[in-house]
Amino acid sequence: MQWAMTRRVERQARRLHDMMQRLEVDGAALARLRQGDAYAEARGRCLSCGTSDKCLRWLDSAAPSKDRPEFCPNLSLFEACKKG
């Protein structure tokens, strides 16, 4: 059972970073925001997210979607930390 939980957490952490990359999030800016608390909260939201199936389909799409992933509970935070 412990292995299954470890794999789940690893997959969701990977999904968080894949979403950040796809949305062109400045990871350093996110890490600095509120002294790291914003990143920790984003990670927690990702771990308990109920829309992981939508997230995986959006991330696995062949071409990067121009549609915003409205299902993502971290979307507003990610957009606030966009590169540029």
DSSP file (Angstrom, degrees, kcal/mol; ACC not computed):
  #  RESIDUE AA STRUCTURE BP1 BP2  ACC     N-H-->O    O-->H-N    N-H-->O    O-->H-N    TCO  KAPPA ALPHA  PHI   PSI    X-CA   Y-CA   Z-CA
    1    1 A M     >        0   0    0      0, 0.0     4,-1.8     0, 0.0     5,-0.2   0.000 360.0 360.0 360.0 -38.5    0.0    0.0    0.0
    2    2 A Q  H  >  +     0   0    0      1,-0.2     4,-2.2     2,-0.2     5,-0.1   0.882 360.0  53.8 -63.0 -38.1    2.8    2.4    0.8
    3    3 A W  H  > S+     0   0    0      1,-0.2     4,-2.6     2,-0.2    -1,-0.2   0.899 106.3  52.4 -63.2 -40.8    4.3    1.9   -2.7
    4    4 A A  H  > S+     0   0    0      1,-0.2     4,-2.1     2,-0.2    -1,-0.2   0.901 110.2  47.8 -62.5 -41.2    1.0    2.9   -4.3
    5    5 A M  H  X S+     0   0    0     -4,-1.8     4,-2.4     2,-0.2    -1,-0.2   0.903 111.0  51.3 -66.4 -41.3    0.8    6.1   -2.3
    6    6 A T  H  X S+     0   0    0     -4,-2.2     4,-2.4     1,-0.2    -2,-0.2   0.926 110.8  48.1 -62.0 -45.1    4.4    6.9   -3.2
    7    7 A R  H  X S+     0   0    0     -4,-2.6     4,-2.6     2,-0.2    -1,-0.2   0.897 110.7  51.8 -62.5 -40.7    3.7    6.4   -6.9
    8    8 A R  H  X S+     0   0    0     -4,-2.1     4,-2.4     2,-0.2    -2,-0.2   0.931 111.3  46.4 -62.4 -46.2    0.5    8.5   -6.7
    9    9 A V  H  X S+     0   0    0     -4,-2.4     4,-2.4     1,-0.2    -1,-0.2   0.906 112.9  50.0 -64.1 -42.0    2.3   11.4   -5.0
   10   10 A E  H  X S+     0   0    0     -4,-2.4     4,-2.3     2,-0.2    -2,-0.2   0.913 111.0  49.1 -63.0 -43.1    5.2   11.2   -7.6
   11   11 A R  H  X S+     0   0    0     -4,-2.6     4,-2.2     1,-0.2    -2,-0.2   0.912 113.1  46.8 -63.1 -42.4    2.7   11.2  -10.5
   12   12 A Q  H  X S+     0   0    0     -4,-2.4     4,-2.0     2,-0.2    -1,-0.2   0.870 110.7  51.5 -71.1 -34.9    0.9   14.2   -9.1
   13   13 A A  H  X S+     0   0    0     -4,-2.4     4,-1.8     2,-0.2    -1,-0.2   0.913 110.8  49.1 -64.9 -41.1    4.1   16.1   -8.4
   14   14 A R  H  X S+     0   0    0     -4,-2.3     4,-2.5     1,-0.2    -2,-0.2   0.902 108.9  53.0 -62.5 -41.5    5.2   15.4  -12.0
   15   15 A R  H  X S+     0   0    0     -4,-2.2     4,-2.5     1,-0.2    -1,-0.2   0.883 105.4  55.1 -62.5 -38.9    1.8   16.6  -13.3
   16   16 A L  H  X S+     0   0    0     -4,-2.0     4,-2.2     1,-0.2    -1,-0.2   0.938 112.0  42.7 -58.1 -48.3    2.2   19.9  -11.3
   17   17 A H  H  X S+     0   0    0     -4,-1.8     4,-2.2     2,-0.2    -2,-0.2   0.839 111.8  53.9 -71.9 -33.0    5.5   20.6  -13.0
   18   18 A D  H  X S+     0   0    0     -4,-2.5     4,-2.6     2,-0.2    -1,-0.2   0.914 110.4  47.6 -64.3 -41.7    4.3   19.5  -16.4
   19   19 A M  H  X S+     0   0    0     -4,-2.5     4,-2.3     2,-0.2    -2,-0.2   0.907 110.6  51.9 -65.4 -41.8    1.4   22.0  -16.0
   20   20 A M  H  <>S+     0   0    0     -4,-2.2     5,-2.9    -5,-0.2     4,-0.2   0.910 112.0  46.7 -60.8 -41.8    3.8   24.7  -14.9
   21   21 A Q  H ><5S+     0   0    0     -4,-2.2     3,-1.3     3,-0.2    -2,-0.2   0.934 111.9  49.4 -66.2 -46.2    5.9   24.1  -18.0
   22   22 A R  H 3<5S+     0   0    0     -4,-2.6    -1,-0.2     1,-0.3    -2,-0.2   0.868 114.4  45.5 -62.3 -36.4    3.0   24.0  -20.4
   23   23 A L  T 3<5S-     0   0    0     -4,-2.3    -1,-0.3    -5,-0.2    -2,-0.2   0.373 112.5-120.5 -89.2   4.9    1.7   27.3  -19.0
   24   24 A E  T < 5 +     0   0    0     -3,-1.3    59,-3.3    -4,-0.2     2,-0.3   0.915  45.2 179.6  57.1  48.8    5.1   28.9  -19.0
   25   25 A V  B   < -A   82   0A   0     -5,-2.9     2,-1.1    57,-0.3    57,-0.3  -0.615  33.5-124.6 -80.1 137.0    5.2   29.5  -15.3
   26   26 A D     >  -     0   0    0     55,-3.7     4,-2.3    -2,-0.3     5,-0.2  -0.732  24.4-164.6 -80.4 100.6    8.3   31.2  -13.8
   27   27 A G  H  > S+     0   0    0     -2,-1.1     4,-2.5     1,-0.2    -1,-0.2   0.841  85.3  53.1 -59.7 -36.4    9.2   28.5  -11.2
   28   28 A A  H  > S+     0   0    0      2,-0.2     4,-1.8     1,-0.2    -1,-0.2   0.905 108.9  49.3 -66.8 -40.9   11.6   30.8   -9.4
   29   29 A A  H  > S+     0   0    0      1,-0.2     4,-1.5     2,-0.2    -2,-0.2   0.913 112.5  48.1 -63.9 -41.6    8.9   33.5   -9.1
   30   30 A L  H  < S+     0   0    0     -4,-2.3     9,-0.5    51,-0.2     6,-0.3   0.913 110.1  52.0 -64.3 -42.3    6.4   31.0   -7.8
   31   31 A A  H  < S+     0   0    0     -4,-2.5    -1,-0.2     1,-0.2    -2,-0.2   0.831 112.6  45.8 -64.0 -32.4    9.0   29.6   -5.3
   32   32 A R  H >< S+     0   0    0     -4,-1.8     3,-1.9     3,-0.2    -1,-0.2   0.742  85.6 110.4 -81.5 -23.8    9.7   33.1   -4.0
   33   33 A L  G ><>S-     0   0    0     -4,-1.5     5,-1.4     1,-0.3     3,-0.9  -0.321  99.9  -9.6 -60.8 124.0    6.0   34.1   -3.7
   34   34 A R  G > 5S-     0   0    0      1,-0.2     3,-1.9     3,-0.2    -1,-0.3   0.861 126.2 -65.3  52.7  40.1    5.0   34.4   -0.1
   35   35 A Q  G < 5S-     0   0    0     -3,-1.9    -1,-0.2     1,-0.3    -2,-0.2   0.835 101.1 -47.9  55.7  39.1    8.3   32.9    1.0
   36   36 A G  G <>5S+     0   0    0     -3,-0.9     4,-2.1    -6,-0.3    -1,-0.3   0.265 115.2 109.7  90.9 -11.5    7.5   29.5   -0.6
   37   37 A D  H <>5S+     0   0    0     -3,-1.9     4,-2.5     1,-0.2     5,-0.2   0.874  74.3  56.5 -65.5 -36.2    4.0   29.2    0.8
   38   38 A A  H  ><S+     0   0    0     -5,-1.4     4,-2.3     2,-0.2    -1,-0.2   0.917 109.1  46.4 -62.4 -42.7    2.3   29.8   -2.6
   39   39 A Y  H  > S+     0   0    0     -9,-0.5     4,-2.7    -6,-0.4    -1,-0.2   0.923 111.9  50.9 -64.6 -43.8    4.3   26.8   -4.1
   40   40 A A  H  X S+     0   0    0     -4,-2.1     4,-2.2     1,-0.2    -2,-0.2   0.896 111.7  47.8 -61.3 -40.1    3.5   24.6   -1.1
   41   41 A E  H  X S+     0   0    0     -4,-2.5     4,-2.6     2,-0.2    -1,-0.2   0.901 110.9  51.1 -67.6 -40.6   -0.2   25.5   -1.4
   42   42 A A  H  X S+     0   0    0     -4,-2.3     4,-2.3     2,-0.2    -2,-0.2   0.919 110.5  49.4 -61.8 -43.2   -0.2   24.8   -5.1
   43   43 A R  H  X S+     0   0    0     -4,-2.7     4,-2.4     1,-0.2    -1,-0.2   0.915 111.1  49.7 -61.8 -43.3    1.5   21.4   -4.5
   44   44 A G  H  X S+     0   0    0     -4,-2.2     4,-1.5     1,-0.2    -2,-0.2   0.901 110.0  50.1 -63.2 -41.5   -1.2   20.6   -1.9
   45   45 A R  H  < S+     0   0    0     -4,-2.6     4,-0.2     1,-0.2    -1,-0.2   0.898 111.2  49.9 -63.5 -38.9   -4.0   21.5   -4.2
   46   46 A C  H >< S+     0   0    0     -4,-2.3     3,-1.1     1,-0.2    -2,-0.2   0.914 108.2  52.4 -65.9 -42.2   -2.5   19.4   -6.9
   47   47 A L  H 3< S+     0   0    0     -4,-2.4    -1,-0.2     1,-0.3    -2,-0.2   0.814 118.2  36.6 -64.1 -30.3   -2.2   16.4   -4.6
   48   48 A S  T 3< S+     0   0    0     -4,-1.5    -1,-0.3    -5,-0.2    -2,-0.2   0.241  87.8 136.9-106.1  13.6   -5.8   16.6   -3.6
   49   49 A C    <   -     0   0    0     -3,-1.1     3,-0.4    -4,-0.2    -3,-0.1  -0.331  42.0-159.9 -66.9 138.1   -7.2   17.6   -7.0
   50   50 A G  S    S+     0   0    0      1,-0.2     3,-0.2     2,-0.1    -1,-0.1   0.357  84.6  63.4 -96.6   3.9  -10.3   15.9   -8.1
   51   51 A T     >  +     0   0    0      1,-0.1     4,-2.3    20,-0.1     3,-0.4  -0.009  57.0 124.8-116.8  29.9   -9.8   16.7  -11.8
   52   52 A S  H  > S+     0   0    0     -3,-0.4     4,-2.7     1,-0.2     5,-0.2   0.820  71.9  59.1 -61.2 -29.9   -6.6   14.8  -12.5
   53   53 A D  H  > S+     0   0    0      2,-0.2     4,-1.9    -3,-0.2    -1,-0.2   0.920 108.5  43.9 -64.6 -42.4   -8.3   12.9  -15.3
   54   54 A K  H  > S+     0   0    0     -3,-0.4     4,-2.5     2,-0.2    -2,-0.2   0.895 112.7  53.7 -66.3 -39.9   -8.9   16.2  -17.2
   55   55 A C  H  X S+     0   0    0     -4,-2.3     4,-2.8     1,-0.2     5,-0.2   0.936 108.7  47.8 -60.0 -48.8   -5.4   17.4  -16.3
   56   56 A L  H  X S+     0   0    0     -4,-2.7     4,-2.4     1,-0.2    -1,-0.2   0.907 112.2  49.0 -61.9 -42.5   -3.8   14.3  -17.8
   57   57 A R  H  X S+     0   0    0     -4,-1.9     4,-0.6     2,-0.2    -1,-0.2   0.916 113.2  47.7 -63.4 -41.9   -5.9   14.6  -21.0
   58   58 A W  H >< S+     0   0    0     -4,-2.5     3,-0.7     1,-0.2     7,-0.3   0.922 115.6  44.0 -65.2 -44.2   -5.0   18.3  -21.4
   59   59 A L  H 3< S+     0   0    0     -4,-2.8    -1,-0.2     1,-0.2    -2,-0.2   0.836 113.3  51.6 -68.9 -32.8   -1.3   17.6  -20.8
   60   60 A D  H 3< S+     0   0    0     -4,-2.4    -1,-0.2    -5,-0.2    -2,-0.2   0.507  79.1 122.9 -84.9  -4.0   -1.3   14.6  -23.1
   61   61 A S    <<  -     0   0    0     -3,-0.7     4,-0.1    -4,-0.6    -3,-0.0  -0.309  69.6-125.0 -60.2 142.3   -2.9   16.4  -26.0
   62   62 A A  S    S+     0   0    0      2,-0.1    -1,-0.1     1,-0.1    -3,-0.0   0.905  94.8  37.0 -58.4 -46.8   -0.7   16.2  -29.1
   63   63 A A  S    S-     0   0    0      1,-0.0     2,-0.1     0, 0.0    -1,-0.1  -0.875 102.4 -97.7-107.6 139.8   -0.5   19.9  -29.7
   64   64 A P        -     0   0    0      0, 0.0     2,-0.2     0, 0.0    -5,-0.1  -0.345  47.2-121.0 -54.8 126.0   -0.4   22.4  -26.8
   65   65 A S        -     0   0    0     -7,-0.3    -7,-0.0     1,-0.1    -4,-0.0  -0.448  12.1-152.5 -73.2 138.9   -3.9   23.6  -26.3
   66   66 A K  S    S+     0   0    0     -2,-0.2     2,-0.2     2,-0.1    -1,-0.1   0.635  72.5  99.4 -81.0 -15.5   -4.7   27.2  -26.7
   67   67 A D  S    S-     0   0    0      1,-0.1    -2,-0.1     2,-0.0     0, 0.0  -0.489  81.9-118.4 -71.9 139.4   -7.6   26.7  -24.3
   68   68 A R        -     0   0    0     -2,-0.2     2,-2.2     1,-0.1     3,-0.2  -0.573  25.2-117.1 -73.9 139.9   -6.9   27.6  -20.7
   69   69 A P    >   +     0   0    0      0, 0.0     3,-2.5     0, 0.0     6,-0.2  -0.495  40.4 175.0 -78.7  76.7   -7.2   24.7  -18.3
   70   70 A E  T 3  S+     0   0    0     -2,-2.2     5,-0.1     1,-0.3    -2,-0.0   0.716  71.8  66.9 -57.4 -22.1  -10.1   26.1  -16.4
   71   71 A F  T 3  S+     0   0    0     -3,-0.2    -1,-0.3   -20,-0.1   -20,-0.1   0.665  77.8 101.9 -72.4 -16.4  -10.4   22.9  -14.4
   72   72 A C    X   -     0   0    0     -3,-2.5     3,-1.5     1,-0.2     4,-0.3  -0.562  61.6-154.8 -78.7 122.0   -7.0   23.6  -12.7
   73   73 A P  T 3  S+     0   0    0      0, 0.0     4,-0.2     0, 0.0    -1,-0.2   0.632  96.2  51.6 -68.8 -11.3   -7.3   24.9   -9.2
   74   74 A N  T 3> S+     0   0    0      1,-0.1     4,-2.8     2,-0.1     5,-0.2   0.337  77.1 106.7-102.5   4.8   -3.9   26.5   -9.6
   75   75 A L  H <> S+     0   0    0     -3,-1.5     4,-2.6     1,-0.2     5,-0.2   0.899  78.7  47.0 -56.5 -48.6   -4.6   28.3  -12.8
   76   76 A S  H  > S+     0   0    0     -4,-0.3     4,-1.6     1,-0.2    -1,-0.2   0.895 114.4  48.4 -63.9 -38.3   -4.9   31.9  -11.4
   77   77 A L  H  > S+     0   0    0      2,-0.2     4,-1.0     1,-0.2    -1,-0.2   0.925 112.2  48.8 -64.9 -45.0   -1.7   31.4   -9.4
   78   78 A F  H >< S+     0   0    0     -4,-2.8     3,-0.5     1,-0.2   -52,-0.2   0.893 110.4  50.5 -63.1 -40.4    0.2   30.0  -12.4
   79   79 A E  H >< S+     0   0    0     -4,-2.6     3,-1.1    -5,-0.2    -1,-0.2   0.844 106.2  56.0 -67.7 -31.6   -1.0   32.9  -14.6
   80   80 A A  H 3< S+     0   0    0     -4,-1.6    -1,-0.2     1,-0.2    -2,-0.2   0.742 111.7  44.1 -69.8 -22.5    0.2   35.4  -12.0
   81   81 A C  T << S+     0   0    0     -4,-1.0   -55,-3.7    -3,-0.5    -1,-0.2   0.018  82.8 145.9-111.4  26.1    3.7   33.8  -12.1
   82   82 A K  B <   -A   25   0A   0     -3,-1.1   -57,-0.3   -57,-0.3   -58,-0.1  -0.335  54.7-104.5 -65.8 143.8    3.9   33.6  -15.9
   83   83 A K              0   0    0    -59,-3.3    -1,-0.1     1,-0.2    -2,-0.0  -0.290 360.0 360.0 -62.8 151.0    7.4   34.0  -17.5
   84   84 A G              0   0    0     -3,-0.1    -1,-0.2     0, 0.0    -2,-0.1   0.420 360.0 360.0 122.0 360.0    8.0   37.3  -19.2
